[in-house]
Amino acid sequence: MAFCFSLALAATAAAADPASRVVTTVRPDSRTGRLVRSTVVVSHPTPGKETSPKVIKAASTGAEINVGEIVERAAKAHAVDPLLVHSVIRAESNYNLTAVSPKGAEGLMQLIPATARRFGALNSFDAEENITAGVKYLKYLQEMFKDDRLALAAYNAGEGAVQKYGNVPPYKETLQYVDRVGKSYGEARKRQHPETADAAPIPQQPQPEPFRHLEVSTDSEGRMVLRTR
């Protein structure tokens, strides 16, 4: 009951801030050794003011984890821009190693357990395994859709949803996610490569097709003819 109440409070807080996300964290209690679950609202910094931490601390031991090195290594191995990986991590968990979403996605890159296993992660709360599997999945989606915008949409909503709509699915969460990661990635490129940032492909929300006018006329035999222009 207490957990449900805290979840409701967190959901209310998240609704007040669309740039935030409700996650739960799982940590071992230092006295009993039992896993303790807590709910928090992860707020995401405004693009342009974000920084990617080089080092984070493991919640259970306090040991330092050089997440920057892990990202660089995995991104280089699978030919993915590390700046994009950092943007995904920031949007997914904001570098919370023990984050668990209401849908069961786990760790830094918020992998569903089945997806984590599919790409080689046995422990999603291990930073190295989580990031490496997440990068492999991101690369797989990039190669599948040939478009970073669609790859990000699939990362959030699933491959099937993107294939169904042939574009970014019209889900509010997915549209906001693609926009947030795209802006974060674009700002990161501007900071690191100001001379080439303008040429960088930045994911954007799809633009609706222009309205097409319908013309109605009749032919020489009196049949109705419909045309669009």
PyMOL commands that set and color helices and strands:
alter all, ss='L'
color gray80, all
select helices_A, chain A and resi 2-16+67-77+82-92+113-118+127-145+148-157+159-165+172-192+197-199
alter helices_A, ss='H'
color red, helices_A
select strands_A, chain A and resi 20-28+35-43+56-57+64-65+99-100+214-218+224-228
alter strands_A, ss='S'
color yellow, strands_A
deselect
rebuild
show_as cartoon
